[in-house]
Every structure is written in structure tokens, then in C-alpha cells.
Amino acid sequence: MEELCRSHTYKSMKPLLDYFRQVRNELDQSEIKEKQISEINSDLMNKYHEIVKIHEKQISEINSDVMNKYHEIVGIHEKLMKEAFQLDEYKNEILRKENDLQLCQSKVDKLESDINSQQTTINKLTLHANFLASYDKCKEELSDKSDHLEICEDQSKKLNSSIIEKDEKISRYSATIQNITEHQKIISSKLEERQAMLKKKDKDIEICHAEITKLNRTSHLNIPSSCLPFGEHSGVHEIKVSGVGFFDVLCDSQLAGPGWIVIQQRIGGKENFTRDWATYRKGFGPLDSDFFLGLEKMYRLTRLQQYELYIHLVVLNGSIFYAQYDDFKISDEDHGYALSLGKFKGNIRDAMRFHENKKFTTFDRDNDSADNNCAVVYNSGWWYQNCSYSILNALYGVYLNWWTEIRNQLKEAKMLIRPKEKIIY
């Protein structure tokens, strides 16, 4: 490659070198002419000095003998005129040489421009050499890829053989599918018969729904006012309470036996308990998540019969605690839904006793005895005193607590109520 590059470079540079030699010869000739011009100028100066001397001598001779030398002066004058003419010719020739010299200078400038362009060409050739090096590298990579291509061709042959086997399987499957299609037609005919039967049953169901609707219109007369009639059937049920009407409640028969209504539940922290008075009065939250049944419903449930309260607590390590009160009720709204508990039993300290006879407090209705609004401090409504020993409506996490023994450890809390005796419904 170096020999090819050298020969290619010599072929491209040879005309330029020849041109350089021609320019060099012209420059040498120009130097010779300039030397001749300088010699002519030197001769002219010498002759000029001689003429001056002769002229001075002639003047002196004329002064001494003007008349005798008159004819000689005329001859000398003619000679001087001739030499002056020659001097003008020499000057013109010098001007021509100067013009030639300027032309040579312009040629030199052009040559320099050509040299620069040739230098650019040389740089491009250098890049070309680099490209050839890259070409060799690509050639090696191409060889590697060719080997990889051969491997791929072998794999392709194997795949083709596999495809042929699969085609044979497909032909067998096609026969099977044809049999299945015929069987499907038989099933479709049977399905049509079944659909006709279903349509007939749908009509019967519509008639039954109409009858059920009629029954539902009269069944509200027998809707219970607690979860006791539902026994072991936990879940959401509809009850009717005087002063409130019909509403759904979550019945629980797993934690402490049958008949319990869940009035408050914290099991995941998805619900916001920073609510105003009107929202706590009405209740909020879905029954399958965190919720608060509502102060007015609690008041209506507990005002006509004695209810007991059961509080279920689960801490982070899985331990379970409970607190139970035998006479839970709250006052009406005019008296602030004040809390009443009754006797206590449980496997944890009686923290709710600190809140007994206290009115309910929210951030927009301050009924506690603290200097600040406790509902604002703890971001939740509760039966605060100054402020609390237990806050089961607080922010889920660090503030949800029951006394100091399990403070900041609660992960689940539920409040449930149940009538002490069965009521007529």
C-alpha cells in the first residue's frame, strides 16, 4: 500500500514539480536581467560623471577660448543629446523590466496558491490512507461476519427442517380441526336449543323479579334495627332506625360473637379523618375500608336501648387487645354528642374513661377543655378532654394510639356496638 500510495503521489505531483522548475528558471533569468540592469545603471552613472567632468572642462575651455571651441562644443552637445536619448531608452527598458518583474511576482503568488491547493490534496491523500486502514479493519470484520453468516445458514437449514416437521403436524391438526368443526356444528345446534330454553327462563326470571319487587315494597316493614337478627352472617346489611330511616351497616360476628355493628374502622389509612362537624355528623368512608358511621346514627341507635361497646386493637407485632363497655351511648347534637361508657373490662388499660362525658370536637367546632383545639392538633374529630389518652380517629400511623403502652404501634382499630338485649323489629 505504501508503494502504491508513493507512485500515485509522484504521478500527481510530477506536473507540479515540472512547473516549479520552469518558474525557477524564469526567476533565474529575471535575476540575470536585474544584474544586467544594475550594470547598465552603473555604466550610466560613470558616463554621467564623465560627461559632467567633460562638460566642466569644456566650460572652462570655452571660458578661456569660447570662439575657438565653438564647433567642438556643438559636436559635444550633439554627442550629449545622443547619449541622453540612449539614457531614455535605458530608462524605458528598466520600466519594462520592472513590469516583467511584477508579472513574475504575480506568477510566484499564483504558484504559492497552487502549492497550498496541492498541500490540501496531500492532506486528502493522507485521509485516504486512513480510510484504507479503516477499510482493512472493515475487511476483517466482514470476514468475521461471513463466518457468523455460515453459522446462521446452518441454523436456517435446521429451522427449515423443523418447519417441514411442523407443516406435517399442521396438516394433521387441520384434519383434527375439521373433525372438531363438524362436532362444533352439532354443539351449535344444541346451543341454539339451549338458548331458546334460556330465553324462556329469562321470561320466567322477569316475572320472578316483578314478584320480588312487589315483595320488597312491603318487606321494609320487617327490616331490623340492629345486626342481631343476621346472626353469624357478617357483612353489609340494611337496617332501619327511627329518626334516620334505612341505611347500610357493617355487621361483624367474628371478633366478639354475633350481632355487632361496626361504627368505626381503621384498617389501612386510606380515608381522611380530618373532617368538619357536618361530615362527622353524617358519617363518611366506604364500609370495606376506613370509615366512621356517623354521630347522628350512633345517637339514634343508642337512645332507646342499652348498647355495649367493644373496641378491637391490633399492634404492629400482631398482638391483639380489646376494651369493652357495657353501657355505651352518646347525647343528641344539642348536647354535643357527649360520650357515656358504663363499666369496663378488657386486657388493656381503660383509656376511654378519660374521655367520658366529653363532647365531640372537630376543627370547626371546639368543645374540648384545652387551650388549643385538639382536633386541629391531631387532625381528627374525637371526644377530646385535654387532649386525649386514646385517639382512634387520628392520622393513621404515629398519632393513632391507645394510652402510652401501645402508643405509635397501632395498625388496626375497630369500634363495635351491640344491644344488651334483643329488641323487637
N, C-alpha and C positions, 0 to 999 in steps of 0.2 A: 504493500500500500504506500510505503514511503517513496519507493521508486516511481510508482505511477503518479503520485502527487508531485514529485520533483520534475518529472518530464512534462506533466500538464502545466506546472507553474512556469517552466522555462519557455514552453511554446507561447504562453500568454504574455510573458514578459519580454520576449525577444524583440518584437517590433518597438516596444518602448525603449529598450536599450539602444537599438539602432538609431532611434530618433534622438536619444541623448547624445550619441556620438556625433551626429550631424550638427546638433546645436553646439556641442563643444568645439567642433571645427570652426563653426561660424563665429563663435566667441573668440577663438584664437586669431582668426583673420581680423576681427574687429580690433583686437589688441594691437595687431601689427599695424593696422591703419592708424590707430590712435598714436602709435610710436612715430609713424611717418609724419603725421600732422604735427606732433611736438617738435620733430626735427625741422620741418618746414618753418614752424613758428620761430625756432632758434635762428635759422638762416635769415629769416626776415628781420629779426631784431638785429642780427650782426650787420646785415646790409643797411638797415636803417641807421645804425650808429655810424657806419662808414659814410653813408650819404650825408649825415649831419656833419661829420668831420670834413668831408669834401666840400660841403656847402659853406661851412665856416671858412675853410681855406680859400675857396673861390671868392667868398665875400671880401676876405682880406686882400686877395689879389686884385679883385675888382676895385676895391677902395684905393689900392695903390696905382692900379693901371686899368681903369674902367674901360676905356676906349679900346685898349689893346686886347682885352679879354672878352669883348662883347660877343664875338662869334663863338668863342669857347663856351660862354655862359648859355647861349642859345642851344648849343649842342648838348650841354649838360642838362638843361631844362627838358629838352626832348627825351633825353635818356631817363630823367626822373619821371616824366609822365608815363613813359612805357613801363617803368618799374612799378609806378603806382597802379597802373592798370592790372599788371600781374598780381600786385598785392590784393586788389579787389577780387581777382579771380581766386586767389588763395583763400580769401575770407569766405567767398561763396562755397568753395569746396569744403571748408571747415563746417559751414552751416549744414551742408548736405550730409557730411559725416555725422554731425550731431543728430540729424533726423534719423539716419541709419541706426545710430546708437540707441535712440528711443524705440525704434522698431524692434531692435534686438532685446531691449528691456521688456517690451510687451510680450515678445516670444518667450522670454525667460519666465515671466509671470504665468503665461499660459502653460508652460512646462511644469511649473510648480503645482498649478491646478490639476494637471494631468497626473502628476506624481501622487497628489492627495487622493484622486479617484482610484489610482492603481493600489494605493495603500488600503482603501476601502475594499477593493476587490480581494486583496490579500487576506484582510480580516474575514471576509465572507468565506474564502477558501479554508481559513482556519476553522470557522464554524462548520464548514462542510466536513472537515476532518473529524471534528467532534461528532457530527451526525453519523459518520461512518463507524465510529466507535460504538455509538448507540445502536447502529444497525447490527453490529456483531452481537451485541447483548440481546437484541430482539431475536436474532437468528438462533441464539442458544435457547431463549425462552420458547421459540417456535418449535425447536426440537423436543423440548420437554413436553409441550402441549401435544405434539404429534404422538409421543409415547402414551400420554393420557388419553388421546383420541382412540388409540388402538385398544386400550383397556375398555373405553366406553363402547367401542364396536363389539367387543366380546360380550359385554353386559347386554348390549342391544340384541345380539343373537340369542342370548339366554332368555331375554324378555319375549322375543318373538316366539320362541318355543313354548314359553309359558302362556302367551296369548293364544297359541293354537290349541293348547290343552283347555284353556278357559272357553274358547269358542265351542269346543266339543261339549264342555259342560253346559254352556248356554243352550246348545241345541237340545240337550237332554232336558234342561229346565223348561225350554219352550214347550216340549211335549207335556211336561208336568203341568205347566201353566194352562195349556189348552184343556187338560182334564179338569183343572181347578175352575176354569171359566165355565165349563159345562155344569160343574157342580154349583157354581155361583148362580147360574141362571135358575137352577132348581131352588136354591136358597132364596133368590129374589122373589120367585113366585110365592114361596111360603111367607116371605116378609110382607108382601102385599096383603096376604090374608091376615097376618098378624096386625098390620096397620089398620086394616078395616075393623078388626076387633078392638084395637086401641081407641079408634075414633068413637066407637060405641061406648067404650069405658069412659072416655073423656066426657061424653054427654052425661053419663051417669054421675061422674065426679062433679060436673057443673051443678047438677041437681042437688048433690050432697052439699056442695058449697053454699048453695042457696039456703038449704035447710040449716047449715051451721051458722050462717049469718043471722038467720032468724033466732036461733038459739042464743047466739052471742048477745043479741039485743036484750034478751031477758036474763042473761047469766050474770050481769053486773049486780043483780040483787043478791048474789051469793058470793061475791068476791070478799076474801078475808081482809082483816086489818093488821095482820102480822104474818110472820113466816111459820108459826106453829102448825097450821094445817098442812103445810107442804112436807112436814116430817123430815125424812132423810134426803129429800130431793133438793140438793143445793143448786144454786144458780139464780138467774134473774127471774123474778115473778112479779106479777101485778097485785098491788093491794089497794084498799080504799080506806081513807082516814077522814073523819069528819072535819070539815073546815078546809081541807086541802083537795080532796077528791081522789081520783085514780092516779097512781104513779108507780113506776118500776122500782124495785129494791133488789139488792143482792142478798140472798139467803145463804147462810153457812151452817152446815151440820157436821163439819169435820173437826173444828178446833175445840168446841166445848159442848157438843151434843146438838140436837136438832132445835130449830125454831129461832135462830139468831138472825137479826137484821144488821148488816154491816153499815154503820153510819159514817165511818171514816176509814180511809185505807191509804197507806204509803208503801208501795212495793217496787218503786223504780225511779222516782224523782222526775217523771215526765210532765207532771202537771204543776203549774204555777200557783202557789198558795198565797201570793201577795195580792189579795183581792179586797174590794171595798165591802162596806156593810151590806149593801143590797145583794151582792153576789153571794156572800156567806149566808144571808137570809134565805135565798132561793136554792143554793146548792150549785155545785159545779163538778166537772170531770166525768169521764166515762166509767161505768161500773166495772170494767175489766182492767182498769189501771188505777192510778191515784185519783181519789175523788173525796168530796165532802157532801153528805146527803142534804144538808140544809137545816138552818136553825129552826125555821117555822115548822118543818116536818117533824123534827125532834120534839118540839113543844107540843104539837098536836098528838103525836104518838103517846107521850108520857103524861098528858094532863088528866086522862080519865082512868088510868090503871097504873099499878106499881110495876116498874120495869127494873131489871137488873142490868148492870154494865159489865162487860168483860173486855179487858184490854190485853191484846196479844202482842208480844215484843220478841224480835229475833235480832241478835247481835252479830257482829262480823264473823266471830268464830263458830257460829251455828248454834250457840246456846239459846234456849227459849225460856222466856219469863212471862208471867201473867199477873194481872191485878183484877180483882172482881169486887163490885159494889152492889149491895142488894136493893138499893132504892134510888135509882138514877132518874132525874128529871131536870128540866130547865123551865124557867119562868117565861111569861109572854114577852113580846117585844117592848112593851111599855116599861117593863122592869129590867130590860137589858139582857134577856135570855140568861138570867143568873143560874149558876150551876148548883145542883144538890146531888149528894152521892149515896148516903147511907153507910152501912157497915162495910168494912174491908176484909178481904182475905186474899192471899196470894203468896208467891215465892220471891217477892221483891218488895222494897220499901214503898210505903204509901205516899207516893209523890203527889198524887192528885189532891190530897187533903189540903195542901197549901192553897189550892185554887177554889175551894168550896165557898159557895155564897158570893162568888165574884161574877161581875157582869162580863159579857163578851166584849172584846175590844178589837177594832180594826184601825187601819191608818187614817180613816176619815171619821172615826167615832171613838174618842179616847175615854174609856171607862175605868182604867186602872188607877192605882194609887201612887205610881211612880212620877218623878218629876218630868221625865220624858215619856213619850208614847211608846210603850213596849212593842206594839205591833209594827211601828216603824223601825225600831232597833232590830227586831228579829224577822222582819219581812213576812209576817203572817198574822192572821187573826187567832185569838185564843182567850181563855178565861184568865187573864193576867191579874196578878196582885202587884208585886214589886220586885222583879217582874215575874219569874217563874222557877219552879223546880222540875217541871216537865213541860215540854213543848213538842207535841206530836204533829203540829201543823207548820213547824219551822222549815227553813230551807233544807232540802234533802242533803244529808252529809253531816258536816261538823256541828250544826246547830240542832239537829234532830236528836233529842236526848230525853232521858228519864232519870232524874236525880244525878248525883255525881258518880255513882258506882258504874253506870254504863254510858256516861257522857261521851259523845263523839264516836260511839260504837254501834249505834242502831242502823240496821239496814232494812228493817221491815217493822211496821206498826199498824195495828188494826184496832178499831173500837167497834164493839158489837153490843146490841141491846136485845132483850127478850122479856116478854111479860112474865111476871112471877106466877100467875095462874092463867089458865086458858080463858079466853074471852069468847063471848057469843058473837058470831059473824054471820 
